[in-house]
Amino acid sequence: MNAPHSLQPTLEFKRYSGVMDWLTTVDHKKIGMLYFWFCLTMGIVGGFLSGLIRVQLLTPGATLEAIQHARLTGEALRFNLFSENGHLFNQVMTMHASVMIFFVIIPAFAAFGNYLVPIMIGARDMAFPKMNALAFWLLIPAAILMFSSFLTVGGTAAAGWTSYPPLSTKFSAGPGQDMWVLGVHLAGLSSILGAINFICTVTNMRCPGMTWTRLPLFAWAAFITSLLQFTATPVLGAAVTMLLFDRNFGTTFLDPAKGGDPLLYQHIFWFYSHPAVYIMILPGFGAASHIFAAFSQKRVFGYLGMVLAIAGIGVIGYMVWAHHMFSVGMPTPLQVYFMYATFGIGIPTGIKVFSWLATMWGGRLIFPTAMKFMCGMLSLFVLGGIGGLILGLVPGDYSLHDTYFVVGHFHFTLVGGSVMLLFGMTYFWWPKMSGRMLNEKVGTLVFWLMFLGVFIAFFTMHISGMVGMARRIAVYHQHFAMLNHITTFGYLLAFLGSLIFFFQILLSYLKAPTAGDDPWQINDLQGGLEWATSSPPPVYNFAKVPPIPIVDQMPRH
Amino acid sequence: MVRSVILTLVVLLSGVAGGLIAADVPGAGSLPAAEPYADTTPKAIDGWVALFNPDVRARVRNAAGKEVPFKVESTFTAPASDLASEVVSSFWLSFWFFLPFLILPQVLLVYVIFKFKKRDDGRKPATFIHHNGLEIAWTLIPVLTLIVVGIPVYPLLVKMDGPPPQVDLAITVRASQFKFDYDYKRENIQVGLDLVGGYQEPMVLMKDRTVALAVTSNDVNHAWWIPAFGVKKDAIIGRFNQCWFTPTRVGTFKGQCAELCGRDHGRMFVSAVVVEPERFEVWKTLQRQRADVAKVWAAVLAANAASDAPLKLAVDKYLDKAKGDADEQRRRVFALKFWIASNFTAKRIAGVDSATELPEYQALHGKAGDQPDPTRKTGAEVKRGYLEQVISAGLAALPAAESAVAVRSTP
């Protein structure tokens, strides 16, 4: 590469190779790959944990009567993995959620963001490369803390990923809950540092000509998501810090006997965790626009509307947190406000869904695996989204809250939405990231396993909830047995799909990197800068300032 | 149409899953409404136990090898309160508004996939990238729809969250790991986890009488929830959350704690029995004698071959309290029979595999494994004498297996 002298790095520093290179790298692409492999591994671990949950729920355990009988007599229940002890089940359930949220979905979008955003905006790296590395490496001790707490006396946190006090304060003995809190602190810190980096990168590092109105939607989405992360995650830190202090240092933030209030935690927690659900999907929404447009052989429909919709979801997402808490006993006017605010989320989301459809409309559609995943995501996410609106209706929510309807709803959005998006993004950008094409036949198999598995497992959960099955229970009435069998079947399909996906990515390294700069042949129309560089891109991405190949995404009148 | 399809699906799946077995309350239907205390035949007492303690009854059957699972009824499959019915109609009304937004994207997606699939027809892809009219339409139409959806919900919400129209029963629900205690404020009756049986007692309610609940917790967060009533309230320490509803059907309704509360969260059950108001009066009478009967029951448990005096004394003291009042006397005998039958039944299922492990059995016959001495005059006969004389109906009210456990003696 004959780069101009001025673009050569001026600082001389020791270069490592091999493992040491990966451990010390500050290159955004390598850090992106580290994130990617970390999330992929954690995804399999989290999927395995949900497998344990499914094993426990394979049979009702017993009828309610027999369960009670067993509890009184100390007899073991029929085929009950965790015997009569719901504590272990609670641990597994808590860790499944924590791993999937803090170590899979949130950092997985950081993986793609790290890899793609600097390239998409024509930058050579993130604004703060070392902080970027720090953000990733903080995840490792966070994960170690959380997982090693399984080995402590009393096990890991067992109060759910929401960790409501007083269950998580006075009623969780042992260090597990504290280690969970510290793990969340570290993961949160990683999230905040990453967010600062993205905000600074997108604000300052765009190459000449890359105006805000030309910014690719994925970069927009990563930027807005980072604003959410940067402002919301400290709030989570505050919430879990109150837990930590109440548990260890005698404070009484959450203890009503001494003037505190356990509800305080719920409000603060959801003030973070509702924006967090958008942190977990908005970058994918941005990426979906790229993929829909690419394989429709059209340009994105309604660029301005899409950007405003992402921003709108971000803003409204801050104002709806208490819809997780309708049953805690809030004043009626507040309930009405939160109901309407929740509906408000539906508006920008609807804009996005219809704009994607309009992007496809009149196109010349081809269906590589990535496009299949996007179509599947659209279908499942709409189901999940409407489920969310239904849950927003307060009187109905009194019946549906904390049932499997809620579980089905958020798995439709998080698995049917975020995970399907992540799979699709991988199929779309893996040739760019690794230089290796992924087999389309295997990809199609993965898609159908995932799509059917997710639909079967989580649609059934909606019905379980409506007929009265509470969530987070280790044993259930035999009335719900068949519904749970169907859910388990769906889980098996989806987990099989995920395993095949994992090994497909892993084994792709066996092939030589042969993908061209523009493997999907979309650069002429889409003009993404990532397709203007080699696959994988060189260390400094662009030897010279890349030409912005496309005029404004906004229509001119 | 869609609604009926979904309902059918829900009912079918739940029905197939559980087997539609209704709560089995044998004899309860034939219980006398007027002068209930007059009939203390075993059959009648048995019926009352089955009515007011259906869990116990069901578990006895379970122990006998016949499973009697209660059907779990939910708001959406079988509403059993005025609020639940309104919630269901409000839910489906809103669902109709949401349905187009659920169906339309799916239909459009399938249409687009097949219509605009790449074919060898030389067609060039369209180039439009915006359409103001469409974009305004798919912003404004959902906005208007969602505003409209909220309107009919509002009065129902105000009704549910507001004060009850009248209060016929005021109950404080106090949750703790892993049980619910119910305090009937006006009747001064406390029920909850029965210490003898170790089972969760049901909340007894009246059909068509409004009940107001004040839900609170002693420790961690819980939530009181019976799906069929359409009401769920979190139990939070330091707070009293109010809710109310009016049961509209007689029956046994099952639910459980709906907020993760620790180890046995999945086993923290709730039952409610809805009865006619006149039967509720019987239940109140029974509850008022409860403390007194407990002393007799203690004597029954302590009875041994050595002396029958404590048992005799306890029974005498119990009945002495109503001396001179024939009506009260009858009620007391009735209550004694009810509680003895109830406690024996509970005892039977309170975690013993075989009758020989029951303390009272051991007291009478020695520990398991000892060969009963046919020549020895056991305390059983003494005890049985009193039991038959005073509370024989209560004993006979037990199913055969329980009676055998209770007083197994040489014939």
Interface residues (C-beta under 8 A of the other chain):
Chain A: T63 L64 E65 A66 I67 Q68 H69 R71 L72 T73 G74 N85 G86 H87 F89 N90 A158 A159 G160 T162 Y164 P166 L167 K170 F171 P256 A257 D261 P262 L263 S296 Q297 K298 R299 V300 F301 G302 Y303 L304 G305 S327 V328 G329 P331 T332 Q335 V336 M339 Y340 F343 G344 G346 I347 G350 I351 V353 F354 S355 L357 A358 M360 W361 G362 G363 R364 L365 I366 F367 C375 L378 S379 V382 L383 I386 L389 I390 L393 V394 P395 G396 Y398 S399 H401 D402 T403 I463 M466 V467 G468 A470 R472 I473 A474 V475 Y476 H477 Q478 H479 F480 A481 M482 L483 Q553 P555
Chain B: L9 V10 L13 S14 V16 A17 G18 D55 A58 R59 N62 A63 E67 V68 P69 F70 K71 V72 E73 S74 T75 F76 T77 L83 A84 E86 V87 S90 F91 S94 F95 F98 F101 L102 P105 Q106 L108 L109 V112 I113 F116 K117 K118 R123 K124 P125 A126 T127 F128 I129 H130 H131 L134 E135 W138 T139 P142 V143 L146 I147 V149 G150 V153 Y154 L156 L157 V158 M160 D161 G162 Q177 G198 Y199 D219 V220 N221 A223 W225 P227 G230 V231 K232 K233 D234 I236 I237 G238 R239 N241 Q242 K254 G255 Q256 C257 A258 E259 L260 C261 G262 R263 D264 H265 G266 R267 F269 I349 A350 G351 V352 D353
